[in-house]
């Protein structure tokens, strides 16, 4: 997955997140939305982390394709 693929994936996840948030509180809203939102947030954190890793490797003269996704448990613990 290259940077453009990652950015497209991030955009897709953000669009889904916005759709779910827009329906939050409506009559068709279900408990599934909150669990799906949590999944989306975790996936977004992983994608952003991988993109940052790829950019850092490129800037350091390394191969960005060697960057690998980190586990959700790791990226969720990062401070903003």
KOLTI-437435 format. One record per residue: residue in three letters; residue number from 1; x, y, z of N, C-alpha, C, O in turn. Coordinates in steps of 0.1 Angstrom, whole numbers. Atoms other than C-alpha are relative to their C-alpha. Last residue first. Example, Ala and Ser with C-alpha at 12.3 -4.5 7.8 and 13.67 -1.06 7.14 Angstrom:
REM KOLTI-437435
<r=SER | k=2 | n_u=-9 | n_v=-11 | n_w=0 | ca_u=137 | ca_v=-11 | ca_w=71 | c_u=-8 | c_v=11 | c_w=8 | o_u=-3 | o_v=22 | o_w=9>
<r=ALA | k=1 | n_u=9 | n_v=-12 | n_w=0 | ca_u=123 | ca_v=-45 | ca_w=78 | c_u=9 | c_v=12 | c_w=0 | o_u=19 | o_v=12 | o_w=7>
***
This chain:
REM KOLTI-437435
<r=UNK | k=80 | n_u=1 | n_v=-10 | n_w=12 | ca_u=-17 | ca_v=136 | ca_w=207 | c_u=9 | c_v=12 | c_w=2 | o_u=8 | o_v=20 | o_w=-7>
<r=UNK | k=79 | n_u=5 | n_v=-13 | n_w=-5 | ca_u=-5 | ca_v=109 | ca_w=231 | c_u=-1 | c_v=9 | c_w=-12 | o_u=8 | o_v=8 | o_w=-22>
<r=UNK | k=78 | n_u=-8 | n_v=-12 | n_w=3 | ca_u=-2 | ca_v=74 | ca_w=216 | c_u=-6 | c_v=12 | c_w=6 | o_u=-18 | o_v=14 | o_w=6>
<r=UNK | k=77 | n_u=-7 | n_v=-5 | n_w=-12 | ca_u=-19 | ca_v=45 | ca_w=234 | c_u=8 | c_v=13 | c_w=-2 | o_u=13 | o_v=18 | o_w=7>
<r=UNK | k=76 | n_u=11 | n_v=-6 | n_w=-9 | ca_u=-44 | ca_v=38 | ca_w=206 | c_u=6 | c_v=6 | c_w=12 | o_u=0 | o_v=15 | o_w=18>
<r=UNK | k=75 | n_u=3 | n_v=-13 | n_w=5 | ca_u=-14 | ca_v=32 | ca_w=183 | c_u=-11 | c_v=7 | c_w=8 | o_u=-11 | o_v=20 | o_w=8>
<r=UNK | k=74 | n_u=-11 | n_v=-9 | n_w=0 | ca_u=-1 | ca_v=3 | ca_w=204 | c_u=-3 | c_v=15 | c_w=-5 | o_u=0 | o_v=24 | o_w=2>
<r=UNK | k=73 | n_u=-3 | n_v=-2 | n_w=-14 | ca_u=-33 | ca_v=-15 | ca_w=212 | c_u=12 | c_v=10 | c_w=1 | o_u=13 | o_v=17 | o_w=11>
<r=UNK | k=72 | n_u=9 | n_v=-10 | n_w=-5 | ca_u=-43 | ca_v=-11 | ca_w=175 | c_u=3 | c_v=3 | c_w=15 | o_u=3 | o_v=15 | o_w=19>
<r=UNK | k=71 | n_u=13 | n_v=5 | n_w=-6 | ca_u=-13 | ca_v=-31 | ca_w=165 | c_u=-8 | c_v=12 | c_w=5 | o_u=-3 | o_v=22 | o_w=10>
<r=UNK | k=70 | n_u=-2 | n_v=4 | n_w=-14 | ca_u=13 | ca_v=-14 | ca_w=143 | c_u=-14 | c_v=-4 | c_w=5 | o_u=-24 | o_v=0 | o_w=0>
<r=UNK | k=69 | n_u=10 | n_v=-5 | n_w=-9 | ca_u=10 | ca_v=-13 | ca_w=105 | c_u=3 | c_v=-5 | c_w=14 | o_u=7 | o_v=-17 | o_w=16>
<r=UNK | k=68 | n_u=10 | n_v=10 | n_w=-2 | ca_u=43 | ca_v=-20 | ca_w=87 | c_u=-10 | c_v=6 | c_w=10 | o_u=-7 | o_v=13 | o_w=20>
<r=UNK | k=67 | n_u=9 | n_v=-4 | n_w=-11 | ca_u=68 | ca_v=4 | ca_w=72 | c_u=-11 | c_v=-11 | c_w=1 | o_u=-16 | o_v=-15 | o_w=-9>
<r=UNK | k=66 | n_u=-4 | n_v=9 | n_w=-12 | ca_u=93 | ca_v=-15 | ca_w=49 | c_u=-9 | c_v=4 | c_w=12 | o_u=-8 | o_v=-3 | o_w=22>
<r=UNK | k=65 | n_u=7 | n_v=12 | n_w=1 | ca_u=76 | ca_v=1 | ca_w=18 | c_u=3 | c_v=-10 | c_w=12 | o_u=-4 | o_v=-20 | o_w=14>
<r=UNK | k=64 | n_u=13 | n_v=-2 | n_w=-7 | ca_u=89 | ca_v=35 | ca_w=30 | c_u=-9 | c_v=-13 | c_w=-1 | o_u=-18 | o_v=-15 | o_w=7>
<r=UNK | k=63 | n_u=11 | n_v=4 | n_w=8 | ca_u=124 | ca_v=24 | ca_w=20 | c_u=-13 | c_v=1 | c_w=7 | o_u=-15 | o_v=-6 | o_w=17>
<r=UNK | k=62 | n_u=3 | n_v=14 | n_w=-1 | ca_u=149 | ca_v=45 | ca_w=39 | c_u=-11 | c_v=-4 | c_w=-9 | o_u=-18 | o_v=5 | o_w=-15>
<r=UNK | k=61 | n_u=-7 | n_v=7 | n_w=11 | ca_u=164 | ca_v=78 | ca_w=30 | c_u=-2 | c_v=-15 | c_w=1 | o_u=5 | o_v=-22 | o_w=-6>
<r=UNK | k=60 | n_u=-13 | n_v=5 | n_w=-5 | ca_u=154 | ca_v=93 | ca_w=64 | c_u=8 | c_v=-7 | c_w=-11 | o_u=19 | o_v=-13 | o_w=-8>
<r=UNK | k=59 | n_u=-9 | n_v=-11 | n_w=-4 | ca_u=127 | ca_v=114 | ca_w=48 | c_u=13 | c_v=-4 | c_w=5 | o_u=23 | o_v=4 | o_w=4>
<r=UNK | k=58 | n_u=-4 | n_v=-7 | n_w=12 | ca_u=113 | ca_v=83 | ca_w=31 | c_u=9 | c_v=12 | c_w=3 | o_u=19 | o_v=13 | o_w=-3>
<r=UNK | k=57 | n_u=-10 | n_v=8 | n_w=7 | ca_u=113 | ca_v=64 | ca_w=64 | c_u=5 | c_v=7 | c_w=-13 | o_u=17 | o_v=7 | o_w=-16>
<r=UNK | k=56 | n_u=-13 | n_v=-1 | n_w=-8 | ca_u=96 | ca_v=93 | ca_w=82 | c_u=11 | c_v=-9 | c_w=-7 | o_u=22 | o_v=-4 | o_w=-8>
<r=UNK | k=55 | n_u=-6 | n_v=-13 | n_w=3 | ca_u=69 | ca_v=95 | ca_w=54 | c_u=13 | c_v=2 | c_w=8 | o_u=23 | o_v=7 | o_w=2>
<r=UNK | k=54 | n_u=-5 | n_v=0 | n_w=14 | ca_u=62 | ca_v=58 | ca_w=56 | c_u=7 | c_v=13 | c_w=-3 | o_u=18 | o_v=13 | o_w=-9>
<r=UNK | k=53 | n_u=-12 | n_v=8 | n_w=1 | ca_u=60 | ca_v=59 | ca_w=94 | c_u=6 | c_v=0 | c_w=-14 | o_u=18 | o_v=1 | o_w=-16>
<r=UNK | k=52 | n_u=-11 | n_v=-8 | n_w=-7 | ca_u=36 | ca_v=89 | ca_w=93 | c_u=13 | c_v=-9 | c_w=-1 | o_u=24 | o_v=-3 | o_w=-3>
<r=UNK | k=51 | n_u=-4 | n_v=-10 | n_w=9 | ca_u=14 | ca_v=70 | ca_w=68 | c_u=12 | c_v=8 | c_w=6 | o_u=21 | o_v=12 | o_w=-2>
<r=UNK | k=50 | n_u=-7 | n_v=6 | n_w=11 | ca_u=14 | ca_v=39 | ca_w=90 | c_u=5 | c_v=11 | c_w=-10 | o_u=16 | o_v=10 | o_w=-16>
<r=UNK | k=49 | n_u=-13 | n_v=4 | n_w=-5 | ca_u=4 | ca_v=60 | ca_w=120 | c_u=9 | c_v=-6 | c_w=-11 | o_u=21 | o_v=-3 | o_w=-12>
<r=UNK | k=48 | n_u=-8 | n_v=-12 | n_w=-2 | ca_u=-24 | ca_v=77 | ca_w=101 | c_u=14 | c_v=-4 | c_w=5 | o_u=24 | o_v=2 | o_w=0>
<r=UNK | k=47 | n_u=-3 | n_v=-5 | n_w=13 | ca_u=-37 | ca_v=43 | ca_w=89 | c_u=9 | c_v=13 | c_w=1 | o_u=19 | o_v=14 | o_w=-6>
<r=UNK | k=46 | n_u=-10 | n_v=8 | n_w=6 | ca_u=-35 | ca_v=28 | ca_w=124 | c_u=4 | c_v=5 | c_w=-14 | o_u=16 | o_v=5 | o_w=-17>
<r=UNK | k=45 | n_u=-13 | n_v=-1 | n_w=-8 | ca_u=-53 | ca_v=57 | ca_w=140 | c_u=11 | c_v=-8 | c_w=-6 | o_u=22 | o_v=-4 | o_w=-8>
<r=UNK | k=44 | n_u=-5 | n_v=-13 | n_w=4 | ca_u=-80 | ca_v=56 | ca_w=113 | c_u=14 | c_v=3 | c_w=7 | o_u=23 | o_v=7 | o_w=0>
<r=UNK | k=43 | n_u=-6 | n_v=2 | n_w=13 | ca_u=-85 | ca_v=19 | ca_w=119 | c_u=6 | c_v=13 | c_w=-5 | o_u=17 | o_v=13 | o_w=-12>
<r=UNK | k=42 | n_u=-12 | n_v=8 | n_w=-1 | ca_u=-90 | ca_v=26 | ca_w=156 | c_u=7 | c_v=-2 | c_w=-13 | o_u=19 | o_v=-2 | o_w=-15>
<r=UNK | k=41 | n_u=-10 | n_v=-8 | n_w=-7 | ca_u=-114 | ca_v=54 | ca_w=150 | c_u=13 | c_v=-8 | c_w=1 | o_u=24 | o_v=-2 | o_w=-1>
<r=UNK | k=40 | n_u=-5 | n_v=-10 | n_w=10 | ca_u=-133 | ca_v=33 | ca_w=125 | c_u=11 | c_v=8 | c_w=6 | o_u=21 | o_v=11 | o_w=-1>
<r=UNK | k=39 | n_u=-9 | n_v=7 | n_w=9 | ca_u=-136 | ca_v=4 | ca_w=150 | c_u=6 | c_v=10 | c_w=-10 | o_u=18 | o_v=9 | o_w=-14>
<r=UNK | k=38 | n_u=-12 | n_v=3 | n_w=-7 | ca_u=-149 | ca_v=28 | ca_w=177 | c_u=10 | c_v=-8 | c_w=-9 | o_u=22 | o_v=-6 | o_w=-9>
<r=UNK | k=37 | n_u=-8 | n_v=-12 | n_w=-2 | ca_u=-174 | ca_v=42 | ca_w=153 | c_u=13 | c_v=-3 | c_w=7 | o_u=24 | o_v=3 | o_w=3>
<r=UNK | k=36 | n_u=-6 | n_v=-3 | n_w=13 | ca_u=-186 | ca_v=7 | ca_w=144 | c_u=9 | c_v=13 | c_w=0 | o_u=20 | o_v=13 | o_w=-6>
<r=UNK | k=35 | n_u=-11 | n_v=10 | n_w=1 | ca_u=-191 | ca_v=-1 | ca_w=181 | c_u=7 | c_v=2 | c_w=-14 | o_u=19 | o_v=1 | o_w=-14>
<r=UNK | k=34 | n_u=-11 | n_v=-4 | n_w=-9 | ca_u=-211 | ca_v=32 | ca_w=185 | c_u=12 | c_v=-10 | c_w=-1 | o_u=23 | o_v=-6 | o_w=0>
<r=UNK | k=33 | n_u=-7 | n_v=-12 | n_w=4 | ca_u=-231 | ca_v=26 | ca_w=154 | c_u=11 | c_v=3 | c_w=9 | o_u=22 | o_v=6 | o_w=4>
<r=UNK | k=32 | n_u=-10 | n_v=4 | n_w=10 | ca_u=-240 | ca_v=-10 | ca_w=163 | c_u=8 | c_v=12 | c_w=-4 | o_u=20 | o_v=11 | o_w=-7>
<r=UNK | k=31 | n_u=-13 | n_v=2 | n_w=-8 | ca_u=-258 | ca_v=3 | ca_w=194 | c_u=11 | c_v=-4 | c_w=-9 | o_u=23 | o_v=-2 | o_w=-6>
<r=UNK | k=30 | n_u=0 | n_v=12 | n_w=-9 | ca_u=-285 | ca_v=15 | ca_w=170 | c_u=13 | c_v=0 | c_w=7 | o_u=22 | o_v=7 | o_w=5>
<r=UNK | k=29 | n_u=-13 | n_v=2 | n_w=-7 | ca_u=-295 | ca_v=47 | ca_w=153 | c_u=-1 | c_v=-12 | c_w=9 | o_u=-11 | o_v=-15 | o_w=15>
<r=UNK | k=28 | n_u=-6 | n_v=12 | n_w=5 | ca_u=-326 | ca_v=44 | ca_w=131 | c_u=13 | c_v=-3 | c_w=6 | o_u=20 | o_v=-13 | o_w=3>
<r=UNK | k=27 | n_u=7 | n_v=12 | n_w=-3 | ca_u=-345 | ca_v=68 | ca_w=153 | c_u=6 | c_v=-13 | c_w=-5 | o_u=4 | o_v=-24 | o_w=1>
<r=UNK | k=26 | n_u=12 | n_v=1 | n_w=7 | ca_u=-318 | ca_v=94 | ca_w=151 | c_u=-7 | c_v=-13 | c_w=4 | o_u=-2 | o_v=-21 | o_w=11>
<r=UNK | k=25 | n_u=11 | n_v=-6 | n_w=-7 | ca_u=-293 | ca_v=100 | ca_w=179 | c_u=-13 | c_v=-1 | c_w=-8 | o_u=-24 | o_v=3 | o_w=-3>
<r=UNK | k=24 | n_u=0 | n_v=3 | n_w=-14 | ca_u=-263 | ca_v=93 | ca_w=157 | c_u=-12 | c_v=8 | c_w=6 | o_u=-14 | o_v=20 | o_w=4>
<r=UNK | k=23 | n_u=12 | n_v=7 | n_w=-3 | ca_u=-272 | ca_v=96 | ca_w=120 | c_u=-1 | c_v=-3 | c_w=15 | o_u=-11 | o_v=-8 | o_w=20>
<r=UNK | k=22 | n_u=11 | n_v=-7 | n_w=4 | ca_u=-247 | ca_v=123 | ca_w=113 | c_u=-13 | c_v=-7 | c_w=3 | o_u=-23 | o_v=0 | o_w=6>
<r=UNK | k=21 | n_u=2 | n_v=-11 | n_w=-10 | ca_u=-221 | ca_v=106 | ca_w=133 | c_u=-12 | c_v=8 | c_w=-3 | o_u=-19 | o_v=13 | o_w=6>
<r=UNK | k=20 | n_u=4 | n_v=6 | n_w=-12 | ca_u=-224 | ca_v=74 | ca_w=112 | c_u=-3 | c_v=11 | c_w=11 | o_u=-13 | o_v=10 | o_w=18>
<r=UNK | k=19 | n_u=14 | n_v=5 | n_w=2 | ca_u=-222 | ca_v=94 | ca_w=80 | c_u=-6 | c_v=-6 | c_w=12 | o_u=-17 | o_v=-3 | o_w=16>
<r=UNK | k=18 | n_u=9 | n_v=-12 | n_w=0 | ca_u=-192 | ca_v=113 | ca_w=93 | c_u=-14 | c_v=-4 | c_w=-3 | o_u=-23 | o_v=1 | o_w=4>
<r=UNK | k=17 | n_u=1 | n_v=-6 | n_w=-13 | ca_u=-174 | ca_v=81 | ca_w=102 | c_u=-10 | c_v=12 | c_w=1 | o_u=-18 | o_v=12 | o_w=10>
<r=UNK | k=16 | n_u=9 | n_v=9 | n_w=-7 | ca_u=-181 | ca_v=66 | ca_w=68 | c_u=-2 | c_v=5 | c_w=14 | o_u=-13 | o_v=4 | o_w=20>
<r=UNK | k=15 | n_u=14 | n_v=-2 | n_w=6 | ca_u=-166 | ca_v=96 | ca_w=51 | c_u=-10 | c_v=-9 | c_w=8 | o_u=-21 | o_v=-4 | o_w=11>
<r=UNK | k=14 | n_u=6 | n_v=-13 | n_w=-6 | ca_u=-136 | ca_v=95 | ca_w=75 | c_u=-14 | c_v=2 | c_w=-5 | o_u=-23 | o_v=7 | o_w=2>
<r=UNK | k=13 | n_u=4 | n_v=2 | n_w=-14 | ca_u=-130 | ca_v=58 | ca_w=67 | c_u=-6 | c_v=13 | c_w=6 | o_u=-16 | o_v=12 | o_w=13>
<r=UNK | k=12 | n_u=12 | n_v=9 | n_w=0 | ca_u=-131 | ca_v=65 | ca_w=29 | c_u=-5 | c_v=-2 | c_w=14 | o_u=-17 | o_v=-2 | o_w=17>
<r=UNK | k=11 | n_u=12 | n_v=-8 | n_w=5 | ca_u=-108 | ca_v=95 | ca_w=32 | c_u=-12 | c_v=-9 | c_w=1 | o_u=-23 | o_v=-4 | o_w=5>
<r=UNK | k=10 | n_u=3 | n_v=-10 | n_w=-11 | ca_u=-83 | ca_v=74 | ca_w=53 | c_u=-12 | c_v=8 | c_w=-4 | o_u=-21 | o_v=9 | o_w=4>
<r=UNK | k=9 | n_u=6 | n_v=8 | n_w=-11 | ca_u=-84 | ca_v=46 | ca_w=27 | c_u=-4 | c_v=9 | c_w=11 | o_u=-15 | o_v=7 | o_w=17>
<r=UNK | k=8 | n_u=13 | n_v=3 | n_w=5 | ca_u=-77 | ca_v=72 | ca_w=-1 | c_u=-8 | c_v=-9 | c_w=10 | o_u=-20 | o_v=-7 | o_w=12>
<r=UNK | k=7 | n_u=8 | n_v=-12 | n_w=-1 | ca_u=-48 | ca_v=86 | ca_w=19 | c_u=-14 | c_v=-3 | c_w=-5 | o_u=-24 | o_v=3 | o_w=1>
<r=UNK | k=6 | n_u=3 | n_v=-3 | n_w=-14 | ca_u=-34 | ca_v=51 | ca_w=24 | c_u=-9 | c_v=12 | c_w=2 | o_u=-19 | o_v=12 | o_w=9>
<r=UNK | k=5 | n_u=10 | n_v=10 | n_w=-4 | ca_u=-37 | ca_v=43 | ca_w=-13 | c_u=-4 | c_v=2 | c_w=15 | o_u=-16 | o_v=1 | o_w=18>
<r=UNK | k=4 | n_u=13 | n_v=-4 | n_w=6 | ca_u=-19 | ca_v=75 | ca_w=-21 | c_u=-11 | c_v=-10 | c_w=4 | o_u=-22 | o_v=-5 | o_w=7>
<r=UNK | k=3 | n_u=5 | n_v=-12 | n_w=-7 | ca_u=9 | ca_v=68 | ca_w=4 | c_u=-14 | c_v=4 | c_w=-6 | o_u=-23 | o_v=7 | o_w=1>
<r=UNK | k=2 | n_u=-8 | n_v=-12 | n_w=0 | ca_u=15 | ca_v=33 | ca_w=-10 | c_u=-7 | c_v=12 | c_w=6 | o_u=-18 | o_v=10 | o_w=11>
<r=UNK | k=1 | n_u=9 | n_v=-12 | n_w=0 | ca_u=0 | ca_v=0 | ca_w=0 | c_u=9 | c_v=12 | c_w=0 | o_u=17 | o_v=14 | o_w=9>
***
